Amino acid sequence: MAARQDAVESICRRLRIDDDRQVEIESKWRVLPEDFPEMRRFLFKLKGIRHDKTSLFFDQFLDTPRSDLLRRGASLRVRYKRNGSRVYLQYKGPGFKRGNLLYRSEFSTERLTRFLREESHHDVIHFTNASVRSILARHAEPSMARAMEEHLGARVVSAISACPILSIYQKEKFLVKSGSSFLEPSLDRIFAFHIDRKGVHPLSTFCEYENEIKSADGNLEPKLKRVEDLLRFDKKLSRRFRLRPEPLDKYHRCASSFLGG
């Protein structure tokens, strides 16, 4: 018990956050498009797992004009659910890898009201409806703002205004439950677009498999108990399908080619 608590405190220190409930543990794998349908069928038939739901998301990734978040390994997105009727600001801080597992911090605001997808050509490029600081002040727990300033610095947080990447993706979410924690394997099909002053340009289409450990109360300690279960589950899939570890999140995979020098 003491060793596991030491591990919790060590992970939080390394991620530079003060609440272990904000720690995400997940694996991420590239899936060949031709393997996607068969992998989906396999997961539907696999014993001990149930299909939870199929979701469609629209994500608007935010950054500074100098791509400071991209360079620092963080990501910030406006996520639109249910055809834009539910909108959230989500932040993921810089993380670290242990084998095929990624540990990183993850924060989300409450539902944003009076916030719609911007329709004009100019406003798709620049985030002008509301400042990130004002959203954090009105709709986020203080821990989210603290983490962003710790990871990025106050000047970078104030400079977030650009929207270089849009993505639409469909997620097939599954559940593997056991006690107070559970695995959440998912299959994603992503359609990404790059935005500039000339318009919207198709950038990439790809498929991913992710597996995240979650707990009923969000605490990190029960998640750590399931690490070996996640690794065994992924090993079963990687033996059957041509999976390759994916070191980048969706934003960095799409936008890294735009980094200069």
C-alpha positions, 0 to 999 in steps of 0.5 A, spaced: 500 500 500 505 504 501 509 503 495 503 504 491 502 511 494 509 513 493 508 511 486 502 516 486 506 521 489 511 520 484 507 520 478 504 527 480 510 530 481 513 528 474 507 531 471 507 537 475 500 536 478 497 536 485 491 532 484 492 524 482 484 524 479 487 528 473 492 522 471 490 519 465 494 512 463 493 509 456 496 505 451 495 507 443 496 503 437 496 504 430 491 500 426 492 499 418 485 501 415 484 494 412 484 491 419 479 496 422 473 492 420 476 485 422 478 488 429 472 491 430 468 485 429 473 481 434 472 486 439 464 485 439 465 477 439 470 477 445 468 474 452 469 479 458 468 485 454 462 489 452 460 495 447 459 501 450 457 506 445 459 509 438 460 516 439 462 522 433 466 528 436 468 534 432 475 537 435 478 544 434 485 544 437 487 550 439 494 553 440 498 559 439 501 562 433 508 559 434 505 552 436 507 553 443 503 547 445 505 543 440 512 544 441 511 543 449 508 536 448 501 539 450 494 539 447 488 543 448 481 542 444 474 545 444 470 538 443 463 538 440 459 533 442 452 531 440 452 535 434 455 541 437 450 542 443 455 540 448 461 543 448 467 543 453 475 545 453 479 539 454 487 540 456 492 534 456 499 536 459 506 533 457 506 526 459 511 520 459 512 513 457 513 507 460 514 501 455 507 502 451 503 506 456 503 513 456 502 517 463 499 524 462 494 529 466 488 531 463 483 536 465 476 538 462 471 544 463 464 544 465 459 544 459 460 551 456 454 555 454 453 560 449 458 557 445 457 555 438 462 553 432 464 559 429 462 559 421 466 565 418 472 564 414 476 568 419 473 565 425 475 558 424 482 560 424 482 564 430 479 563 436 475 569 437 469 567 441 472 568 448 479 567 451 482 561 454 483 565 460 476 567 461 473 560 459 478 557 465 476 563 470 468 561 469 468 554 467 474 550 470 476 548 476 482 552 479 487 545 478 486 546 470 488 553 470 494 552 475 496 546 471 496 550 464 500 555 467 505 550 470 506 547 464 506 552 459 507 559 462 502 565 463 504 568 457 503 562 453 496 561 456 494 568 454 497 567 447 492 561 445 488 564 439 490 560 433 486 553 431 491 550 426 487 543 426 480 540 426 478 533 426 472 529 426 472 522 429 468 516 430 469 512 436 467 505 438 468 504 445 468 498 449 468 496 457 472 491 461 470 491 468 472 489 474 471 492 481 472 499 482 476 500 476 476 498 468 479 498 462 476 502 456 478 499 449 476 503 443 477 504 436 477 510 432 477 513 425 480 520 424 479 525 419 483 531 420 484 538 416 489 543 416 486 550 417 489 557 414 487 563 410 486 560 404 481 555 407 480 548 410 485 542 407 484 535 408 490 533 412 490 525 414 485 520 415 487 514 420 485 509 425 487 508 432 486 503 437 487 506 444 486 502 451 485 507 457 485 505 465 479 508 469 476 508 476 470 509 479 472 515 483 478 517 478 483 516 483 490 513 481 491 508 485 486 503 483 488 505 476 495 502 477 492 496 480 490 494 472 496 496 469 498 489 468 491 487 465 491 492 460 498 490 458 495 483 457 489 485 453 493 489 448 498 483 447 492 479 445 490 484 440 497 485 438 498 478 436 492 477 432 493 484 428 498 488 425 498 493 431 504 498 432 505 503 438 503 510 436 508 515 440 503 521 438 497 523 440 492 526 435 494 533 435 501 532 435 500 526 429 497 531 425 501 537 426 508 535 427 509 536 420 508 543 420 513 545 426 519 549 423 526 548 425 
